Amino acid sequence: MEKAKQGGAYGIVVTKNLASPLADQADSCIEIVTNENKYRVASMSSRIAFFSIVDVLFLGLLKNDLQNRLKKLPLAKKKKNIKGDEILIR
């Protein structure tokens, strides 16, 4: 978080623990509230909540600059993946 903020980034933390050291460094905190217990189902609800929040944040950023983002779609470049094969990034 420190490096990102030095680079001018706005830090958003999605967490269940607002008292965490990372949350203290963030510009904004979004708290996930779930009733987790010893069963796997509860941890899945945290993950679903987290990814739902990330999706909403991403779509919000995209909406703020939609025309510019749409112009960049045709500019997909070929990149190399870990194995060295070329893949198309869109």
N, C-alpha and C positions, 0 to 999 in steps of 0.2 A: 504494500500500500504506500509506503514511504517513497519508493522510487517512482511509482506512478504519479503521485501527487507532485513530486519534484518536476516531473515532465508536464505538468499542467492538467492532469486527469482529475476528474471529479470522482471521488470514491464512494461507491455504494456497497454496503454489506447486507447480505441476506442471512439472517441468523436466528437461532432460538435463544441465544445468550447475549443480550444487550450489554452485559457487563464484561464481555471479552475484550482483550487488548486490541484486536483488530477493529471491533466496533467503536472503540474509543478514537481510533485514527480516522474513521470514515467521515465523509461529509454528510451522508444520509444513511440511516439504518432502517431496514425493513425486517420486522420481527415475524417469524413463522411460529404460530402457536398450534401445537398438536399434542394430543395426549398419547405419548409413547409409553409402551409397556414392554414386557419381555417378548412379545410376539412380533414376528417379522412384518405383519400387516401395518403396524404403527409406524415403522421406519419408512415404509413405502409412502404413507401419507405425507411425511416430511419431504420426501423427494419429489412427489407430485406437486406439492405446494411450492417448493423451490423452483422447479422448472416452469411452472405456471407464471410465477413472478418474473423470471428471466425472459420468458416469451413476451409478456406485456411490456417490459422495459425495452426490449429490442424493437418491438413494433412501434412503440412511442418514438424512439430515435429515428426509425425509418420514416415515419410519418412526418417528422419535422423537416426532413430534407428529401422528400419522395422524388421530386423531379430530377435532382442531381443523382440520386441512387439509381433510378431507372436508366439514366444515360450511361451509367458505368456498366450495366449488365452485359452489353456486347463486347466489353473490353476484357473478357475472361482470358487468362493467360495459361499456357502450359506450365506446370510445375512438376518437380520430381518428388515422388513419395519416398518413404524410408528405404524401400528396396531399389530405388534408382529408376523405376519405371515412370514414364511420363503420364500424368493425369491431367484432365481438364478441370480447372477450378471455375465454378460459376458463382 
